[in-house]
Amino acid sequence: MLTIEDTFGSHGVKLKAGSLVVYPSSSIHEVSPVTSGHRMACFMFIQNMVRDPGQRRLLFDMDMALLRLRQDVGETDPVVRLTGVYHNRLRRWADS
């Protein structure tokens, strides 16, 4: 079992084979020993281009709103312009 500690406490995670768990690398974690069978694991690190969590949240909220607008009204001129604002904001906040 994988145990992850974060700001909300300790969480035990045990999923079916082939599942994926994503959590911040700043979280403390522990993996319990295998008592039967085999464990095959793979891990990787993902780095976001935008370091600031507040900026990432704003970009996420804007992206979700743009997706909804496209569903509701299509690719109208205002939606295209807002998409441009989103991408310019992303470029400005992204690490170089």
HUVEN-V599180 format. One record per residue. N is the residue number from 1. SS is DSSP state (H for helix, E for strand, - for the rest). Layout:
n->(N	N)
ss->(SS	SS)
This chain:
n->(1	2	3	4	5	6	7	8	9	10	11	12	13	14	15	16	17	18	19	20	21	22	23	24	25	26	27	28	29	30	31	32	33	34	35	36	37	38	39	40	41	42	43	44	45	46	47	48	49	50	51	52	53	54	55	56	57	58	59	60	61	62	63	64	65	66	67	68	69	70	71	72	73	74	75	76	77	78	79	80	81	82	83	84	85	86	87	88	89	90	91	92	93	94	95	96)
ss->(-	E	E	E	E	E	-	-	E	E	E	E	E	-	-	-	-	-	-	-	-	-	-	-	-	-	-	E	E	E	E	-	-	-	-	-	-	-	-	-	-	-	-	-	-	-	-	-	-	-	-	-	H	H	H	H	H	H	H	H	H	H	H	H	H	H	H	H	H	H	H	H	H	-	-	-	H	H	H	H	H	H	H	H	H	H	H	H	H	H	H	H	H	-	-	-)
